Amino acid sequence: MFQATFKRNCSWKSRWQNKNIPTGQVSEEVKTFLAALPKVVDALTTSASCYGSPQFTKRYKELIEFTVLKEHRFRPPILLDAYKALELPQNFSKEKWELVVMFAWSLELTQTAMVVQDDTWEQQESRWNEVCWHKMPNVGLIAINDSNLLYESAFAIVKKYFSGLPEYTSLVELLHYMNLVTSIGQSMDWECRQNGKPIYESFNMDLYREIARRKGGTAIVEGPFMGALALTYNLPLLEYVRDILSELGVAFQIDNDVVDLYDKNGKPKNPIGTDLCEGKPTWMAIKVIETADENMNKVFRENYGRPEPECAQTILKIYDDLKIFDRYLDYRVQTQKDIKKRVSRMPSGLGNAILSTANNVIPRLLDD
């Protein structure tokens, strides 16, 4: 049964082609990234660890192909575009570009491991309109072990393609750094709820920003950008851009919170995302806590984090009354101005790398 279900849902070529993304809108960098998947799978499934274990090797291949090919792919373009902006023309080569693509896959495997683990312990049914891995037949809680396999796979790719090169140690340390900081962010986020209920004393913007920088910002923004710096031997430049990368990490999390509920026109989605019913400390929820009057705050706390449809509608009404989506648009405009101002003072290569990162994290963030 598992095999049949997998074949219906998981051919890597058909799964990408069936996405609601017109082929013409997929960048050449992403096409190059996707085209390297068979090479990644072959490198992992023919490694010494898989010798003599054909049954495991078959399932290992299925795990990789099912979990990594998701519609929302931010990390590879960030690394690939930033690398192209930072690399000196005389150092650019087809061979080096292939190595950069393989490290992009290491980042993808690392982040996918985090996603599989997160979905499993929160018992999510779906992510990005597809069934979660742990909900597939004959998977269940072994998905926790599978997340470890994906994480270690990232190091296996780095070892195979970078061992002996000057950047090898920096890349290995980067993957460890991403996992540690993201895990800290997950822990901080988890502590904002107790027995599934929101702890409203934790719903403040300072704590939210710290969680956002760690939980999403490190893996989505800072890690890939650091990878580009390491691959061009520019890691000392990190100190000049760490703050702006942190801000982009926060911007990503805010955008992620908002699109869980609203479409691009500010209309509530149907169905809405799970954050509201689970009582997560989202940007919108904190805006209510900080700005609503006493009566509205009381109604909000009575309804937030509850599964009943009428409770969700009450929360959406509060968001509408406080013009939360309009405040989000104002935040984006201000972020746009701040980024452009800061980039104007940077060397062109570094500035272009930051601009490409911003556009990959939040599309159209820098549009006029």
N, C-alpha and C positions, 0 to 999 in steps of 0.2 A: 504493500500500500504506500509506503514511504516513497519508493522508487517512482510509482505512477504519479503521485502528487508532485514530486520534485520535477519530473519531466514536463508536466503541464505548466509549471510555474517558473521554471528556473533555467532554461536554456539562455546562456548569457547574452547571445546575440538577439534572440527574440525578445528577451525582457527589456533590453535597451530600446529596441525598435518599437516596442509597444507602449513606451512612455508617452505622456501627453506633451512631448517636447518636439516640435518640428525639427527634422534633421538639420535644416539650414541654420538653426539657432545654436547648435552644438559647436563650440569652438574647435579649432584644429588641435589645440592642446589637449582638450578632453578626448577627442577622437584618438589621438596618439596614446593617451593614457589607457583608454578602453582596449585599444588594439594590443596592448602589452599583457592583458590578463592571461591568455593561454601560456605565455612565457613564465608568468608568476606561478600559475598553478603547476606547470611542469617542474619548475625549480623546487617547489615545496614537496610535491608528491613523489619526486624521484630522489629525494635526499636520503641519506643513510638511515635516518630515523624511521623511514617507511619501508625499508627493505624487509621482505618476508612477511608483510602484513597487508595483503591485497584487499581484505575486507575493510580494514581501517583506512587504507589509502583511498578507496572508493568513496567512503563517507566523508573523509577529509576534503576531497575535491568538491563534493556536494555542499559541504559547509561553507567553503570559501566562495563558491559561485553564487550561492543563495544570499549570503549576508552582505557581501560587499557591493553588489550592483543595486544601488538605491538611487532614487531620483534626485534627492537633495545632496548634491556633491559639491561642497565648498572647498575642501582642502587641496585637492590636486591643482585646480587653477591658481590658487593663491601661491603655492610653491612654484609652479611652472612659469607663471607670469612674472613673479618677483625675480626669479632666477634670470629670465631674459632681460629684465630691466637692469639688473645688477652686474651681470657678467660682462667682462671686457670683450670686445669683438674678436681680438686676437686669441682669446682663450676658448671661444665657442667652437664646438666640433660636434659631429654626429655622434661620436662615441660618448662624449661627455653628456650630451642631451639624453641618450639612452640610460645613462646612469641616474640622471636627475629623475627621469620617469620611474625608474625602479624604486628610488627613494620615495617618490610620491605614493607608490603602492605600499611601502612600509608604513607611511602615515595613515593611509586608508585602512590597513589591517589593524593598526593600533586603535584608531577611533572606532572601527567596527567592533572590536573586542569590548570596548566600553559600552557601546550601544546594546550589544547582546546581553551583557551583564545587567545593565540598567533595566532593560525590558523584562528580564527574567525575575529579578527580585521585586519589581513593581507589578508583575503579572499583567503586563500590557497585552492586549489582544492583537493590536496592529500598530504599525508605524509606517507613515507615508503611504497609507491606503493599501498596505500589503500585510499579510499575516506575519507575526513575529516568529523568529526561528524556534523559540521554545514551545510554540503552539503547533509546530509541525508534528505529524505522526511519529511516534517513537523517539521523541526528543525530550521534552519536559525539563527536569532540573539538571540533566546532563549538559544543558546549555551553559551552565556555569563553567564546567570543564571546557566546553567548546570555546568560550570566551578566552580562556587561558591559552588554548591552542592558537587562536587568532593572534593574540598578543605576542606569543613566542615566534609566530611565523614572521612577524615584522623584523625581528632580530635576525632570523635565518636569512631573509632577503638581504639585509644590510651586510651580514657576514659574507654571503656568497659574492656580492658585487663590489664591496668596498674594502674588504679585508686587505691590508697592506697599503692602502692609500692614505694620504695625510689626513683626510677628513673623517676617517673611520671612527676614531674615538669620539669626536664631537657629535657625530650622528647617533651613536649608541647612547651617549649621555643625554642627548635631546629626547630620545624615546622614553628613557627612564624619567626624565624631568616631566614630560607631558603626562605620563601615567600617575606620578606622585601628586602633582598639583591638581590634576583633574579629580583624583580620588579625594583630596582634601576638600575640594569644592562640593563633591557629592555628599560628603559627610556633613558639611555645614548646611547644605540644603535640606538634608534629611532631618537635622536637628530642629528645623523650623516647624516640624509637625510631630505630634506625639499620639500614638495609637491611631494614626490616620487623621487626626484633627489638627487644624492650624493652631500654632502658638502665636497669637497676634503681637505679643511683646517683641517677637523677632521680625515683624514686618516693618522694617525701616529701610530707607534708601541707602544708607551707608553700608549696612550688612548686605543688602541686595547686590550692590556694586562689587563687593568683595567676592561674593559667591559667583556672580556672573563672570568676573575676570578669571576665576579658577575653573569653574565647572564647564563653561563653554568657550571662553576666550582663549585659554591656553591651547586646547586641542584644535580649535577651529581657526584661530588667527595667529597667535604668537608662535606656536610650534611650527606650522608650515613656513612662516616668514623666517624664523630662525634657521630652518633647513636651507632656505635660499641663501642666507648669509653664510652658513657653514660651507655650502657647496661652492661659494665664490670666495672663500677665505676672508670674509668681511665680518666675522662675529663681533669684533670690537665695536662696530657701529650699532650694536643692539642697544647700548646705553643711551644713544641719541634718539631712539625711536620706541623704547619700551613703553613710555607713557601713552603715546598715540596708539600703539598696538593694544594696550589695555583698554583705552576708550573704545576702540573698534570692537573689542571683545564684549564690552558692555552693550554697545550698539547692536551687536548680533543677538545678544540675549533678549534685549527689549523687543527687537523685531520678531524674534522667535515667539515671544510671549503673545504679541499682538496678532500675528498671523495664525495662532492657535484658535483665535476666536473670529477674526474678521477677514474679509476679502480685501483686495486692494482699494476698493471704493468705500470701505468702512462699514459694509453690511455684514451682520453676523452670519457665520457659516452654518450650514445645515448638513450633517450634524456639526456641532461645535467641538473643539478639542477637549481633552480630558483634564487640563490644568485646573479649570474652574471647579469642576465637581470633586477633584481630589484635594482642593484647598491649598494649592501650591502658592508660595510667596512670589507672585508675578509682579511685574512693573505696574500693571493696572490696579491690582489689589492694593498695593502699597500707596498708590496715588489716592485711592479712596480713603484709606486709613489716615493719610496725612492731610487731606483737604476737605473731607465731608463733615457736615455738622453732626452734632451728637445723635440726633434721631436717625439720620441716614447711616451713620456708623453702626448703630444698634441693629438696624434692619440688615445691613451688610453682614455683620458677624453672625446673625441668626440663620442666614441662608448660604453663606459661602462655604464651599467644601462639602456640600450635600448632593446626593445623586438625583434627587427628585427634579423632573423637568421644570416644575413651577419655581423651584429655588433658582435654577439657572436663569430663567426669564427675569426673575426679580433682580439678580445681579446685573444682567445685561441692561435692564432699565436704569439702574443706578449709574452704570458706565455711560449710558446715553445722556442722562441728566447732567453729569459732570463733564460731558464732552471729552471723554478720555481719548477717543481716536483723534480728535483735533489736536489735543495736547501732544500726542505721539507725532503727528505731522509737524508740529512746531519744533519738537525735539530733533527731528530729522533735518529740518532746515538749519537749525543752529549748529548741528553736528557738521553739516556740509560746509558752513562758513568757517568753523574752527579748523577743519582738516585742510581746506584750501589755504588758509592763512599760515598754518604751520608748515605745509609743504612748500610754500613759496620761499621759505628760508633755508631749504635743504638743497644739497647738490642734486642735479637733475636726475641721475640714475637712482638715487635713494628716494627722491620725491616721486618719481614715476612708479617705483616699486610699491610705495605706500598707496598711491592713487589706485593702482591695479588691485591691491588688496582690499581697499574700501569698496570698490565696485564689485568685487567677487563676494565679499561678505554680505553686503546689502545692495542688491542691484538697484541702479538708478539713484544711489545715495548722492552722487556728485552731479547729477543732471541739473542743468539750469532750469 
